[in-house]
C-alpha cells in the first residue's frame, strides 16, 4: 500500500489540502512552536521578512529594557582576574561565560565559578540557552584531570559542575562525569561537589553511573512548566525530567532542580510544577529565577516577574516541603550556601542554614 500523499493538481508534487488537513489534525501544535500562546491581533508585522528581501528593512524583536531590580555587577577586580587566569590556563569552559550568566562578575569576584565539562558545544537547541549548539568536535578524555587540578588551585569549599548535552555519545558522557567527580573528590577532599546534569535521554544506567560517584548535591533542571516544554525544551520531556529527579532521590542523594519565570508560564502552572516535582521525587532544593533573553534569536521575554512574586514562589515551595528555595530575579541554578552566607536578610540566613545542613548530609562518607 502506497504511503505517498495525494498530489495537489494545481501544483504537481505538492501535498493536497486534504493531506495537509489530516497532518494538522494529527499534530495540532503550530509548526515551530507557539512560545506565548497569544491570541488576537498580531503585535509585529512580518510580511517583509522573506528570503533575499532587499526591498525593505527587516523587522526584529527588540530586546526589552530591564527593570530597576535587575542590575548585575560588571566583571572585574583581583578575584575575577585570578579565577579567569586559572580557567584559561587549564583550558576549561564555564557555563558563566557560555550561557552569558548575569552573575558572572559577582561570583568570579568571590572566586566561585560553575565549571562546564564535555566541551562547549551542545547537541540540543533549547530556545532559551546561549550555549552554542551543533556536533561537538572532540571527546576530551583528559578533561577530568584538568578540572580536578584547577579546582585544587581555587581552594573552594563548594563547587558546581555542569555540562553540555552529548546525545551523540552512547552513555551521554556519563563515564566522563563519574571520572570527573572521583578525581575532584581525590584532589579536593574538603570540597563539596554539586553537579547539574542533563537527562541522558532517560538512560537509567547512565544516570546511575553518575549517581554512584556520590556528589554532595545532584541537580537536573526542569527549566519550565509542562505546557511550555515543546517550545522551550523541544528535545526534552517534562515527565522524563521528573523520572530523572526520582532516580536521584532513590539513590539517596541531595536532589535539586531549577526553573525560569517570565518565559510564558502562568503563576498557577509554577505551583503545579512544584507539586509535580515533590510528588515525583521529594526533591530537596529548587531555584526560581527570571528568564533573560540572551539574543534576538532566542525566545522572547513574556514578563518581568516582580521580586514580590518571587517571594510568593519561595513561600509556596517551602510550604510544599522543599528544604531550600532560592527565588529571585537574578537567581540561577548554581547559587549555593557560600554565596548566601554574605547576605543579611532573614530569608537568606534561613536559606544558608538549610543549605549547610544539606551539604553536611551530602558530604557523608562516600562508598
C-alpha atoms as one frame of an Amber mdcrd trajectory, in Angstrom:
protein
   0.000   0.000   0.000   1.417   3.372  -1.023   2.026   5.942   1.726   2.570
   8.880  -0.626   0.416  11.949  -0.122  -2.052  12.670  -2.944  -0.710  15.425
  -5.153  -2.293  18.826  -5.477  -3.437  19.088  -9.139  -2.636  22.808  -9.210
   0.960  22.264  -8.064   2.377  18.916  -9.128   4.246  17.180  -6.293   2.799
  19.335  -3.502   0.562  17.792  -0.809  -3.154  18.206  -1.361  -5.248  20.361
   1.022  -6.838  17.158   2.343  -3.427  15.689   3.196  -2.368  18.891   4.930
  -5.620  18.913   6.918  -5.003  15.335   8.095  -1.459  16.228   9.182  -2.624
  19.291  11.107  -5.327  17.212  12.799  -2.698  14.740  13.986  -0.231  17.456
  15.064  -2.248  20.473  16.222   0.723  22.313  17.791   1.808  25.173  15.499
   4.907  24.390  13.459   7.983  25.771  15.187   6.156  26.164  18.496   3.963
  28.989  19.747   6.019  30.339  22.631   3.429  32.641  24.156   0.098  31.170
  23.026  -1.219  34.657  22.373  -4.470  35.368  20.563  -5.863  38.389  18.814
  -4.172  40.971  16.599  -0.505  40.391  15.784   1.893  42.687  17.625   4.529
  42.556  14.873   4.276  42.835  11.111   6.458  40.196   9.442   5.260  40.348
   5.826   8.515  41.866   4.593  10.639  39.129   6.177  11.169  37.000   3.064
  14.237  35.239   1.725  16.654  37.619  -0.026  14.497  40.560   0.963  16.350
  43.647  -0.266  13.475  45.991  -0.817  12.667  46.807   2.790  14.353  46.861
   6.160  13.856  43.662   8.153  11.869  43.799  11.385  13.427  42.474  14.588
  12.112  41.842  18.056  13.840  44.425  20.235  15.365  43.190  23.485  13.310
  44.610  26.328  14.697  47.116  28.811  15.369  45.556  32.195  13.502  46.889
  35.254  15.350  48.604  38.094  15.526  45.496  40.268  17.601  43.637  37.624
  21.092  45.056  37.903  24.207  42.851  37.769  27.786  43.629  38.696  30.219
  44.368  35.855  33.031  41.765  35.719  36.401  42.895  37.068  38.686  43.067
  40.081  41.503  40.956  41.529  39.371  37.902  42.356  37.810  37.926  38.891
  41.169  38.143  37.135  42.692  35.390  39.311  39.865  32.964  38.577  39.872
  33.821  34.864  43.597  33.089  34.743  43.156  29.614  36.265  40.275  28.779
  33.917  42.208  29.962  30.845  45.407  28.166  31.869  43.651  24.808  32.229
  41.579  25.319  29.058  38.297  24.901  30.903  34.821  26.006  29.930  32.362
  27.667  32.309  28.631  27.979  31.978  29.116  31.503  33.330  30.733  32.513
  30.038  28.978  30.195  27.594  25.450  30.979  28.833  26.091  34.701  29.482
  25.148  34.467  33.167  24.322  37.896  34.671  26.047  36.973  37.944  29.489
  36.239  36.488  31.081  39.420  37.821  29.802  38.866  41.362  30.586  35.144
  41.529  34.010  35.292  39.888  34.910  38.189  42.158  34.291  35.850  45.108
  36.316  33.067  43.499  33.296  30.982  42.526  32.546  29.598  39.063  30.402
  26.874  37.549  32.682  24.586  35.551  31.240  23.125  32.335  32.590  19.770
  31.163  32.242  17.680  27.989  33.227  20.619  25.812  31.407  23.805  24.857
  29.089  22.550  22.086  25.667  21.128  22.950  23.805  18.609  20.813  20.478
  20.214  21.717  18.968  23.546  20.744  16.831  24.832  23.620  15.052  28.098
  22.912  16.381  29.884  25.999  20.036  28.808  26.128  23.032  30.741  24.789
  25.448  27.775  24.763  26.382  27.050  21.151  24.804  24.032  19.521  25.959
  21.601  16.860  28.079  18.470  16.514  30.766  18.523  19.229  34.206  18.296
  17.606  36.052  16.445  20.377  35.737  13.985  23.231  38.399  15.131  25.681
  39.495  12.236  27.898  41.962  14.469  29.763  39.262  16.899  30.891  38.559
  15.271  34.295  42.224  15.596  35.291  42.384  19.264  34.275  39.157  20.083
  36.118  40.463  18.481  39.330  43.831  20.246  39.010  42.238  23.651  38.516
  39.820  23.200  41.424  42.715  22.233  43.704  44.250  25.632  42.904  40.995
  27.504  43.554  40.742  26.130  47.117  36.955  26.361  47.326  34.612  24.861
  49.914  31.960  24.098  47.308  31.972  23.766  43.540  29.261  23.448  40.911
  29.990  21.418  37.772  27.647  21.212  34.803  27.909  20.108  31.179  26.528
  20.400  27.697  24.310  17.583  26.426  26.238  14.949  24.466  23.420  12.918
  22.959  25.740  11.514  20.267  27.697   9.507  22.867  26.430   6.016  23.816
  26.319   6.938  27.527  25.692  10.658  27.081  29.053  11.360  28.720  28.213
   9.575  31.985  31.661   7.938  32.243  33.419  11.310  31.952  31.012  12.698
  34.547  31.834   9.904  37.007  35.588  10.209  36.474  35.437  13.977  36.959
  33.608  13.630  40.278  36.012  10.934  41.523  39.084  12.990  40.572  37.733
  16.123  42.259  36.984  14.115  45.411  40.598  12.872  45.406  42.202  16.242
  44.660  39.926  18.304  46.914  38.729  16.071  49.787  37.332  19.010  51.776
  35.365  20.417  48.849  31.705  19.512  48.414  30.764  18.785  44.807  27.444
  19.879  43.336  26.619  18.786  39.798  23.982  19.876  37.282  23.326  17.237
  34.625  21.037  16.670  31.662  18.542  13.847  31.301  20.849  11.385  29.459
  17.805  10.738  27.234  16.304   8.775  30.103  19.092   6.132  30.111  18.797
   4.820  33.674  22.155   3.004  33.516  23.964   6.209  32.523  22.150   8.181
  35.221  23.099   5.587  37.840  26.758   5.763  36.762  26.744   9.440  37.730
  24.756   8.869  40.926  27.210   6.188  42.055  30.039   8.767  42.018  28.237
  10.321  45.031  28.256  14.090  44.516  27.121  16.104  47.549  24.223  17.598
  45.551  22.881  16.390  42.208  20.676  18.648  40.105  18.644  18.427  36.924
  16.653  21.469  35.835  13.008  21.241  34.853  13.514  24.722  33.309   9.833
  25.451  32.647   6.255  24.324  33.222   4.625  21.393  31.431   2.794  23.416
  28.764   5.896  25.334  27.692   8.190  22.340  27.181   7.621  21.852  23.416
   8.804  25.403  22.719  11.401  25.843  25.465  12.947  22.336  25.575  11.952
  20.641  22.282  14.390  17.738  22.753  13.437  17.077  26.380  10.318  15.746
  28.078   8.640  17.006  31.237   7.822  13.517  32.518  11.312  12.246  31.715
  12.878  15.027  33.779  10.628  14.110  36.706  11.825  10.495  36.376  15.461
  11.656  36.436  14.871  13.546  39.688  13.118  10.490  41.140  16.150   8.295
  40.349  18.465  10.826  42.028  16.369  10.709  45.175  16.081   6.917  45.126
  19.896   6.823  45.058  19.972   8.639  48.394  21.362  11.924  47.040  20.507
  15.514  47.923  18.341  16.417  44.929  17.887  19.818  43.285  16.090  21.365
  40.316  15.522  24.811  38.851  13.089  26.716  36.655  12.812  30.052  34.859
   9.951  32.503  35.258   8.847  35.055  32.686   9.110  32.870  29.577   5.367
  32.430  29.041   4.142  30.435  32.039   1.329  31.390  34.414   1.707  31.542
  38.200  -0.649  28.621  38.767   1.451  26.498  36.392   4.537  27.224  38.507
   2.676  25.975  41.570   1.605  22.854  39.663   5.241  22.202  38.786   6.209
  22.482  42.463   3.572  19.859  43.252   4.753  17.591  40.412   8.399  17.717
  41.498   7.593  16.959  45.121   5.202  14.139  44.179   7.746  12.529  41.848
  10.939  12.904  43.844  10.608  14.798  47.131  13.463  16.971  45.824  15.260
  18.988  48.496  16.148  22.227  46.650  14.586  24.363  43.940  15.774  27.588
  42.309  13.445  30.036  40.544  14.881  32.940  38.539  13.943  35.451  35.857
  14.395  34.350  32.239  16.701  36.749  30.418  16.647  36.597  26.619  20.312
  36.137  25.558  19.933  37.360  21.949  17.266  38.330  19.451  17.349  34.761
  18.153  16.143  33.307  21.452  12.656  33.044  22.906  11.223  36.440  23.886
  10.618  37.547  27.461   6.928  37.317  28.256   7.027  39.309  31.506   9.302
  40.736  34.178   8.468  38.909  37.401   8.491  41.288  40.386  10.558  40.390
  43.486   7.328  40.160  45.494   6.154  37.410  43.155   9.419  35.532  43.599
   8.919  35.815  47.364   5.487  34.219  46.924   7.020  31.349  44.932   9.533
  30.787  47.736   6.817  30.627  50.401   4.814  28.184  48.302   7.847  25.962
  47.663   8.774  25.784  51.339   5.164  25.050  52.291   5.252  22.064  49.929
   8.264  20.539  51.649  11.281  21.847  49.736  14.021  22.379  52.312  15.608
  25.208  50.293  14.118  27.556  47.715  16.265  30.221  46.064  13.796  32.546
  44.352  14.599  35.954  42.885  15.206  37.885  39.652  18.942  37.091  39.385
  18.831  33.606  40.925  20.435  30.895  38.806  20.646  27.170  39.427  24.273
  27.357  40.593  23.517  29.549  43.619  24.660  27.774  46.780  25.262  28.183
  50.502  28.598  30.014  50.398  27.190  32.829  48.252  24.195  33.271  50.515
  26.308  33.477  53.683  27.162  37.102  52.947  23.534  38.179  52.706  21.802
  39.688  55.718  18.092  39.108  55.174  16.278  36.602  57.387  15.324  34.622
  54.273  18.979  34.426  53.224  20.090  33.300  56.684  17.368  30.645  56.689
  18.480  29.502  53.232  22.118  29.409  54.266  21.419  27.308  57.357  19.250
  24.856  55.417  21.858  24.559  52.643  24.610  23.984  55.198  22.600  21.105
  56.671  22.035  19.563  53.248  25.701  19.919  52.336  26.707  18.133  55.510
  24.341  15.339  54.553  25.829  15.285  51.068  29.363  15.101  52.494  28.591
  11.837  54.315  31.278   9.169  53.795  31.316   8.029  50.159  31.042   4.344
  49.409
